[in-house]
Amino acid sequence: MRHRHFLAVAAVTVAMPLAAPVAPASAQAASGTPRFPGPPAVTDLWPTRATLTWQPPDTDPPVTYYRVYRVTMRDGQPYEQFYNGSHSTSLLLALLTPNTEYTFFVETGDQTSNGLRSPRLTFRTPPAPAESNPPSAPGTPVATAVGPDSVTLSWAPSTDDTDVAAYHIHPSSYGREGTPATTVTATTWTFSRLLPDYDYAYHVVAVDHSGNRSAPSGTLSLRTPADPAASCQSRYTATDYGNGTFLGSLTVRNTGPAAQVYTIRLRLPAGQRITTSWDLAWQQIGDEVVLWYDGWSGGLGSGPRTFQFIASRTDTGPIPPAAEHRLNGQPCTAL
């Protein structure tokens, strides 16, 4: 695979940020005010990606988190848009457009120096090669490490007649495609904040600097293991609505640590199918049901909580209960 570096053809300029003017660095140092980080620099510049780096400011304690902003024009006025955060002094800029001018600046984002801004950096990406040959398909991803809430993937690289610009990792679960895809430039990536005891699938697509996409890799399917710290108590009741439907109510008391994300599994008797769940997302495969929460507005604390769903049934008479209740992969005892 041939590697062609494009840095020499790009123009880079530095400008002050859109904030109010500040004193020179010497005056700041004399007055005890920390110096701005920067100016940023761009390295490893390609038509569709670059790496932004910057010098840390003189703060005590040191800065631990930065926000990177892109500056564009909107209705004739400069517009600052948050691009991404970084816990280091560099950030990969991916999915750039070839032969396009970009402007970025860096802002400190921790509590001790929140809002300290760097000068702006303007650069232009090089033109993309004029070719239409897609990269080869990446290798099927393999899981090199799997935990209850994380998985590390790696795959064999694609080849291309110019260079592979990036890889798009497409996650899915229970046949539903996850969005958006995760874009990386290496052939390994770690996903975090995953659901314990949950089924995931991943495939990878390569793209070159001209926008040509490879065929998808093979698909890796896996289930994350149970959380060893999870424990629970549970109680299940069912209310017959008639006409072959009923209300299922599962009360779960989390007796382990608070869970920001969680799964609940239960097994329904033969002939029962969930049709609606108000509290959690759900999927039923055969007689096993998995319900889950992976949002950001709440988790599962230590108190009891009741989850309800509507289900259909094909039998008559007393409703047999659901069995094998699990929270994050661990079986519950009776509540």
C-alpha positions as CSV (number, residue, x, y, z in Angstrom):
1,M,0.0,0.0,0.0
2,R,1.4,3.4,-1.0
3,H,1.3,6.2,1.6
4,R,1.3,9.8,0.3
5,H,1.6,12.6,2.7
6,F,-0.2,15.8,1.8
7,L,1.0,18.3,4.5
8,A,3.2,20.3,2.3
9,V,0.4,21.6,0.0
10,A,-1.8,22.9,2.7
11,A,-1.9,26.6,3.8
12,V,-2.1,27.2,7.6
13,T,-2.7,30.5,9.2
14,V,-3.2,31.6,12.8
15,A,-5.7,34.2,14.1
16,M,-6.9,35.4,17.4
17,P,-10.1,33.8,18.8
18,L,-13.5,35.4,18.6
19,A,-13.3,36.4,22.3
20,A,-12.3,39.9,23.4
21,P,-8.6,40.9,22.9
22,V,-6.3,39.8,25.7
23,A,-3.0,41.1,27.1
24,P,0.2,39.7,25.6
25,A,1.7,36.6,27.1
26,S,4.4,38.6,28.9
27,A,1.8,40.8,30.5
28,Q,-0.3,37.8,31.5
29,A,2.7,36.1,33.1
30,A,3.6,39.3,35.0
31,S,0.0,39.6,36.3
32,G,-0.3,35.9,37.2
33,T,-2.9,35.2,34.5
34,P,-2.3,31.9,32.8
35,R,-1.2,32.0,29.2
36,F,-3.6,30.8,26.5
37,P,-2.8,27.3,25.0
38,G,-1.4,27.4,21.6
39,P,-1.3,28.4,19.0
40,P,-2.7,25.0,17.8
41,A,-0.9,23.2,15.1
42,V,-2.1,20.7,12.5
43,T,-0.1,17.5,11.8
44,D,-0.7,14.4,9.7
45,L,-2.8,16.4,7.3
46,W,-4.7,14.4,4.6
47,P,-7.7,15.3,2.4
48,T,-10.2,13.9,4.9
49,R,-8.4,14.0,8.3
50,A,-5.9,15.9,10.3
51,T,-4.5,15.9,13.9
52,L,-4.9,19.1,15.9
53,T,-2.3,19.6,18.6
54,W,-1.7,22.5,21.1
55,Q,0.5,23.5,24.0
56,P,-1.0,23.4,27.5
57,P,-1.6,26.7,29.3
58,D,0.4,27.6,32.5
59,T,-2.2,26.7,35.0
60,D,-1.9,25.2,38.5
61,P,-3.2,22.6,38.6
62,P,-2.7,21.5,35.0
63,V,-5.7,21.5,32.6
64,T,-7.2,18.0,32.3
65,Y,-10.0,18.6,29.7
66,Y,-10.2,20.7,26.6
67,R,-13.1,21.6,24.3
68,V,-12.4,22.1,20.6
69,Y,-14.6,24.4,18.5
70,R,-14.9,24.8,14.8
71,V,-15.6,28.3,13.5
72,T,-17.9,28.6,10.4
73,M,-19.9,31.5,8.8
74,R,-23.6,31.6,9.4
75,D,-25.7,34.4,7.9
76,G,-22.5,36.4,7.3
77,Q,-21.4,36.1,10.9
78,P,-18.8,33.8,12.6
79,Y,-20.4,30.9,14.3
80,E,-18.6,28.7,17.0
81,Q,-19.7,25.1,17.0
82,F,-18.5,22.6,19.6
83,Y,-16.6,19.8,17.7
84,N,-15.3,17.4,20.3
85,G,-13.6,17.2,23.7
86,S,-10.1,15.9,24.6
87,H,-8.4,14.9,27.8
88,S,-5.0,15.3,26.1
89,T,-3.4,18.1,24.0
90,S,-4.3,16.6,20.7
91,L,-7.5,15.6,18.8
92,L,-8.1,13.7,15.6
93,L,-10.2,15.7,13.1
94,A,-12.0,13.1,11.0
95,L,-14.5,13.1,8.1
96,L,-13.1,16.4,6.7
97,T,-13.9,17.5,3.2
98,P,-11.0,17.6,0.7
99,N,-9.8,21.0,-0.5
100,T,-11.7,22.9,2.2
101,E,-10.7,25.6,4.6
102,Y,-11.3,24.9,8.3
103,T,-10.9,27.1,11.4
104,F,-10.6,25.6,14.9
105,F,-9.7,26.9,18.4
106,V,-9.2,25.2,21.8
107,E,-10.9,26.1,25.1
108,T,-10.0,24.8,28.5
109,G,-12.9,23.0,30.0
110,D,-12.1,21.9,33.6
111,Q,-13.2,23.7,36.8
112,T,-9.9,25.5,37.5
113,S,-9.5,27.3,34.2
114,N,-12.8,27.0,32.4
115,G,-13.1,29.2,29.3
116,L,-9.5,30.0,28.6
117,R,-9.2,30.2,24.8
118,S,-6.4,29.6,22.3
119,P,-5.8,31.6,19.2
120,R,-7.6,30.3,16.1
121,L,-6.0,28.1,13.5
122,T,-7.1,28.1,9.9
123,F,-5.9,25.5,7.4
124,R,-7.0,24.0,4.1
125,T,-7.2,20.2,3.4
126,P,-5.5,19.1,0.2
127,P,-7.5,18.0,-2.8
128,A,-8.4,14.3,-2.9
129,P,-6.9,12.0,-5.6
130,A,-9.2,11.6,-8.6
131,E,-9.8,7.9,-8.5
132,S,-12.8,5.6,-8.0
133,N,-11.2,2.3,-6.8
134,P,-12.7,1.4,-3.4
135,P,-10.5,-0.1,-0.6
136,S,-10.6,-3.8,0.0
137,A,-12.9,-5.0,2.7
138,P,-11.5,-4.9,6.2
139,G,-11.1,-8.1,8.1
140,T,-13.9,-9.4,10.3
141,P,-13.5,-7.7,13.7
142,V,-12.5,-9.8,16.7
143,A,-13.0,-8.9,20.3
144,T,-9.6,-8.7,22.1
145,A,-11.2,-7.8,25.4
146,V,-14.8,-8.0,26.6
147,G,-16.2,-6.8,29.9
148,P,-19.7,-6.1,31.3
149,D,-19.6,-2.6,30.0
150,S,-16.9,-2.5,27.3
151,V,-15.4,-4.3,24.4
152,T,-12.2,-3.8,22.4
153,L,-12.3,-4.6,18.7
154,S,-9.5,-5.1,16.2
155,W,-9.5,-6.1,12.6
156,A,-7.1,-6.6,9.6
157,P,-6.5,-3.4,7.7
158,S,-7.9,-2.6,4.2
159,T,-5.6,-1.8,1.3
160,D,-6.1,1.0,-1.2
161,D,-4.3,2.4,-4.2
162,T,-3.8,5.7,-2.5
163,D,-4.5,5.4,1.3
164,V,-7.3,4.3,3.6
165,A,-8.7,7.5,5.2
166,A,-10.8,5.9,8.0
167,Y,-12.9,3.0,9.2
168,H,-16.6,3.2,10.0
169,I,-17.6,0.8,12.8
170,H,-21.3,-0.1,12.5
171,P,-22.9,-1.4,15.7
172,S,-26.2,-3.3,15.8
173,S,-28.3,-5.2,18.3
174,Y,-31.1,-7.6,17.7
175,G,-31.1,-6.8,14.0
176,R,-31.4,-3.0,14.5
177,E,-28.6,-0.8,13.1
178,G,-27.0,1.6,15.6
179,T,-26.5,5.2,14.6
180,P,-24.2,6.9,14.1
181,A,-21.3,4.7,13.1
182,T,-18.0,5.3,14.9
183,T,-15.2,6.6,12.7
184,V,-11.6,5.8,13.5
185,T,-8.3,5.8,11.7
186,A,-6.7,2.9,13.5
187,T,-7.6,-0.8,13.3
188,T,-8.7,-1.1,16.9
189,W,-11.3,0.6,19.0
190,T,-12.8,0.3,22.5
191,F,-16.5,0.8,23.0
192,S,-17.5,1.8,26.6
193,R,-20.7,2.3,28.5
194,L,-22.2,-0.9,27.1
195,L,-25.0,-2.8,28.6
196,P,-24.1,-5.9,30.6
197,D,-25.6,-9.2,29.5
198,Y,-26.6,-7.8,26.1
199,D,-26.2,-8.9,22.5
200,Y,-24.1,-6.7,20.2
201,A,-22.9,-7.1,16.6
202,Y,-20.3,-5.1,14.7
203,H,-19.0,-4.8,11.2
204,V,-16.5,-2.4,9.6
205,V,-16.4,-0.4,6.4
206,A,-13.2,1.3,5.0
207,V,-13.3,4.6,3.1
208,D,-10.4,6.3,1.2
209,H,-9.7,10.0,0.8
210,S,-11.8,10.1,-2.4
211,G,-14.9,8.9,-0.6
212,N,-14.8,5.4,-2.1
213,R,-16.2,2.8,0.4
214,S,-15.2,-0.8,0.7
215,A,-17.6,-3.7,1.0
216,P,-18.5,-4.4,4.6
217,S,-16.4,-6.7,6.7
218,G,-17.8,-9.8,8.2
219,T,-19.9,-9.4,11.3
220,L,-18.8,-10.1,14.9
221,S,-21.6,-11.1,17.3
222,L,-21.1,-11.2,21.0
223,R,-22.9,-11.0,24.4
224,T,-21.3,-8.9,27.1
225,P,-20.8,-10.8,30.4
226,A,-22.8,-10.3,33.5
227,D,-21.8,-7.6,35.9
228,P,-20.1,-9.4,38.9
229,A,-21.2,-6.6,41.3
230,A,-24.9,-6.8,40.4
231,S,-27.4,-8.3,42.7
232,C,-31.2,-8.0,43.0
233,Q,-34.5,-9.1,44.4
234,S,-37.7,-9.3,42.3
235,R,-41.4,-10.0,42.4
236,Y,-43.7,-10.6,39.4
237,T,-47.5,-10.3,39.1
238,A,-49.9,-10.5,36.2
239,T,-53.3,-8.9,35.8
240,D,-55.7,-10.6,33.3
241,Y,-57.3,-8.1,30.9
242,G,-59.3,-10.7,29.1
243,N,-59.4,-11.2,25.3
244,G,-56.0,-12.9,25.5
245,T,-54.1,-10.0,27.0
246,F,-52.6,-9.2,30.4
247,L,-50.5,-6.7,32.3
248,G,-47.2,-8.0,33.5
249,S,-45.6,-6.2,36.5
250,L,-42.0,-6.9,37.5
251,T,-40.7,-5.2,40.7
252,V,-36.9,-5.1,41.0
253,R,-34.9,-4.0,44.0
254,N,-31.3,-3.3,43.1
255,T,-29.3,-4.6,46.0
256,G,-26.0,-3.9,44.4
257,P,-24.3,-0.6,43.3
258,A,-26.4,2.0,41.4
259,A,-26.5,1.1,37.7
260,Q,-26.3,3.9,35.1
261,V,-27.3,1.5,32.4
262,Y,-28.9,-1.9,32.9
263,T,-30.6,-4.9,31.4
264,I,-33.4,-7.0,32.9
265,R,-34.1,-10.5,31.6
266,L,-37.0,-12.8,32.3
267,R,-38.5,-15.9,30.7
268,L,-42.2,-16.0,29.8
269,P,-44.2,-19.2,29.7
270,A,-44.9,-20.7,26.3
271,G,-47.6,-18.8,24.3
272,Q,-46.9,-15.4,25.9
273,R,-45.6,-12.4,23.8
274,I,-44.9,-8.9,24.9
275,T,-46.6,-6.3,22.7
276,T,-45.9,-3.0,24.6
277,S,-43.5,-1.8,27.3
278,W,-43.9,1.7,28.7
279,D,-40.7,1.8,30.9
280,L,-37.9,0.2,28.9
281,A,-36.8,-0.8,25.5
282,W,-37.4,-4.5,24.9
283,Q,-36.8,-7.4,22.6
284,Q,-38.3,-11.0,22.8
285,I,-36.6,-14.0,21.3
286,G,-38.5,-17.2,21.8
287,D,-39.6,-17.1,25.4
288,E,-36.8,-14.9,26.7
289,V,-37.3,-11.2,27.1
290,V,-34.6,-8.6,27.5
291,L,-35.5,-5.1,28.7
292,W,-32.9,-2.4,28.8
293,Y,-32.0,1.3,29.7
294,D,-29.0,3.0,28.2
295,G,-30.0,6.6,28.3
296,W,-28.4,9.5,30.2
297,S,-31.3,10.9,32.4
298,G,-31.3,8.3,35.1
299,G,-30.3,4.8,36.1
300,L,-31.4,2.2,38.7
301,G,-30.8,3.1,42.3
302,S,-31.2,1.0,45.5
303,G,-35.0,1.4,45.9
304,P,-37.6,-1.0,44.4
305,R,-38.9,-0.1,41.0
306,T,-41.8,-1.6,39.0
307,F,-41.6,-2.2,35.3
308,Q,-44.8,-3.0,33.4
309,F,-45.7,-4.4,30.0
310,I,-48.7,-5.6,28.0
311,A,-48.5,-9.1,26.7
312,S,-50.7,-11.5,24.8
313,R,-51.4,-15.2,25.7
314,T,-52.7,-18.2,23.9
315,D,-53.7,-20.2,27.0
316,T,-56.7,-19.8,29.4
317,G,-57.1,-19.9,33.1
318,P,-54.6,-18.5,35.7
319,I,-51.7,-16.7,34.2
320,P,-48.4,-18.6,34.8
321,P,-45.6,-16.2,36.1
322,A,-42.5,-15.2,34.3
323,A,-39.4,-16.9,35.6
324,E,-35.5,-16.5,35.7
325,H,-35.4,-12.8,36.5
326,R,-31.9,-11.3,36.1
327,L,-30.5,-7.8,36.5
328,N,-27.3,-7.1,34.5
329,G,-26.9,-10.8,34.1
330,Q,-27.2,-11.8,37.8
331,P,-30.2,-13.8,39.0
332,C,-32.6,-12.1,41.5
333,T,-33.8,-13.6,44.7
334,A,-37.4,-13.4,45.8
335,L,-38.6,-9.9,47.1
